[in-house]
Amino acid sequence: MVSVAENLAAVEARIKAACTRVGRDPSEVRLLPVSKNQGMELIAEAYEAGVRLLGENRVQEAAEKARYFADHPDLRWAIIGHLQTNKARQVAAMASEFHALSNVKEGA
């Protein structure tokens, strides 16, 4: 079985190779691993491998994981995908980034 660290290294190597092919500086590219449907053990393994920002598209799942890893203050969360208006406050309280916007309400 391939470890998270091995998978990360493989993806980072592919990013570097792609950047080299097109003449782009690999330091300009940021990998955002996504923790959707992954257990706490796998997230802990990713953290041990150096991951400090994780994407999540389910606000409740992200909040639960953020609470679980509250003793890792350098682990940040990015919410990706559609966001329901009623969950915006919760996202603002726990996420450091939001990576989508499907529409803007008038007067908002």
N, C-alpha and C positions, 0 to 999 in steps of 0.2 A: 504494500500500500504506500502511495506517495504521500509525503507529509505536506503540511501547509507551507512550511519553509521552502521545500523543493518546488512546489507549485508556484509560489511567489517568485522564486529565482528564475524559473522557466519563463514566466510572463514578463518579468523585467528584462530578460535577455531578448525576448521577442520585440519588446518596445524599443530597446536599444538598437537592435538590428534594423527595425523599420525606420527609426530616426536616421540612422547612418545612410540608408538607401536614399532618403529624400533630402539629406543635408540639414537635418533639424537637430538641435541640441536636445539630447534626452532629458536634461534637467528641466526642460520646459514642459514635460509631460508628467502628469500626476496620475497614478493608479488609485482608483477608488474601489477597494474590495467591498462586496455587498454581503451582508450577513443574513439575508432573507432565508428563513426556515432552517437556520443553522443553530445548533445547540451551544450552550455556554462553554463546553469543553473545547469545541473547535474555535470559537472566538478567542478563548484563552491561548490556544496554540498560535493563532494569528498574531495576538499581542506579543507573545514570546518571540515570534519571528520578525517583530519590528513594526507591525501594522499599528498605526496610531489614529487612523480615521477610517470609519466603517460607514457604508451606506446602508440604508434600510428604507423600505417603502411602506411599511405598516407602522403607524405612529405608536400604537399600543405595544407592539413587539419591540420597537426601538426604546420606548420608555422603560419597559421591563428589563431589557438588556443594559440600559444605562444605569438603572438602579442596581442591578447585579454587579456591575463593574464600577460602582461609585468610588471604590478605593483605588481606582486607576485614573487619576485626574487628567493625565495626558492622553487618554483615549477619548476621542471626539466622535460625534455622530453627525451624519449628513442624511437628511430626509430626501428621498428621490421619488419622483412621480407625482401624481395628482394629490392635492391636499384639500380635504374638506374644510370649509370655513370654520366649523365648530371645533376643529383640532389645531387651529393656528396658534392659540395661546400655549398649548401643550408643547408644540414644536419649538416655539420661541424660547420656552423655558429649558429645553434639554438639548436641542440640536445646535451645532455651530454653523451648519450650512443647510440650504434648501436648494435643490437642483431641478425644479420644474415649476412651470406656471401654465396652466391650461387656459385660463381666461381671467379677466379682471372685472370685478363688479363695478358698475357705475356708482360713484359717490363713495367708494371705499377708500 
